[in-house]
Amino acid sequence: MTLATHPGQQGRQGQPRNDGCHGALQGIKVVDLSRVLGGPYCTQALADHGAQVIKLEPPDGDETRGWGPPFFGDTAWYFAGVNRNKQGIAVDLSCDEGRAILWKLLEDADVLVENFKPGTLQRWGMDYEGILSKRFPKLIHCAVSGFGPDGPLGGLPGYDAAIQAMTGLMSVNGERDGPATRVGLPVVDMVTGLNALAGILLALAERAKSGRGQSIDISLYDCGVSLLHPHLPNYFGSGRTPQRSGNAHPNITPYDSYRTATAPIFLAVGNDRQFAKLCAHLGAPELAEDPRFIDNRSRCGHREPLKAALESLLAQHDCEPLAQQLIRLGVPCGPVQTVDVVARHPHTLHRKLVVEMGEYRGTASPIRLSRTPATYRSVPPTLGADTRDVLDALGIDADTQQRLFDAGVLKSAEPPLAIAEAQALKT
């Protein structure tokens, strides 16, 4: 199926895009078909660094729009956390007319990100190897899935917590005598998003040399397994199944949470020099000379007596001032802080890690480039907020747009206003 276009707007495809942003990825166009977390986390990072990201959602929207409270207007803050700097359009890709819009968007796209069930694009006649790579040889396709397209679990659905369970992450998380516990944030989804980002940037770098795109296969399962450090290396080396150890590190000590006179402090002592400084500051330099604690191997063999000795000394100190003193001496440590404290911490604010745009607040990009830093240009879109603008830019004429809106193929956040009237208002 083809779409009618404004004669004067044909040929805009492929022209340089400049929305006033000068980020590292300015001029890169990303078509984002992903939803939930892994894919959107990746595409927000691309958008923060200057890429034009057009997010396509079904008419009912990304399901995370309803993952509240709390809500940002009618949309959950969960969705808002990973979808800023994007243009949002609502289109039904299950029908030919909806996919015709996707085809048109791909004409000058650099990257396509999707997390459909493997085989979906092939069913639509849009599989990468057979169709997309031939029609758009420079296109980079990134597929995010639960388990990848093949293998014993290939094509099955995956969500973060289930993958944490299946990849062993839960088995090593929790107290020694307690049950296996989910990590308290969607770590697999987020690392999957970061690996998707890395894969896309690698493919863009390679395309600069070869002129050719390629397909990137990123699965939650693979990313979950990749996180098992040092547990997999320990298993490979010893043959013993790693067990839960609470906050304690399996290979290093003292590397654990310890009681003080007030709040817990986390000590992350990685070498003998740091251990000696810790002992000296606590008024017990002899501990560092004790044969049981003389080096990390010895300390790991005597964890319990070392923890008892340290906590008897730490009981004489308040957590906050002690943490400040130790870290300034070069002993890695920190108070165990809650999220609200982190959000208003002076260092958080100094590093500009909180983005504010009107009522929107978000977490800034941690990637700091000296010449082309991340920019924050628009709040997360309401469902279908940019549908009309994107279709106008594609050159799709007013009558065709109206027909697609009337048929439910498209949805716009604007009030039900005839397109001709809307265009008249713009002019």
Secondary structure, DSSP 8 states (H G I E B T S, - for coil): ----B-GGGTT-TTS---SS---TTTT-EEEE---TTHHHHHHHHHHHTT-EEEEEE-TT--GGGGS-SSEETTEEHHHHTT-TTEEEEEE-TTSHHHHHHHHHHHTT-SEEEE---TTHHHHTT--IIIIIHHHSTT-EEEEEESS-SSSTTTT----HHHHHHHTTTGGGSS-TTS-----SS-HHHHHHHHHHHHHHHHHHHHHHHH----EEEEEHHHHHHHT-TTHHHHHHHH-------TTS-SS-SSEEEE--SSS-EEEE--SHHHHHHHHHHTT-GGGGGSGGGSSHHHHHHTHHHHHHHHHHHHTTS-HHHHHHHHHHTT--EEE---HHHHHT-HHHHHTT-EEEETTEEEE--S---SSS----------TTTTHHHHHHHHTB-HHHHHHHHHTTSEE-SS-S--HHHHHHHH-
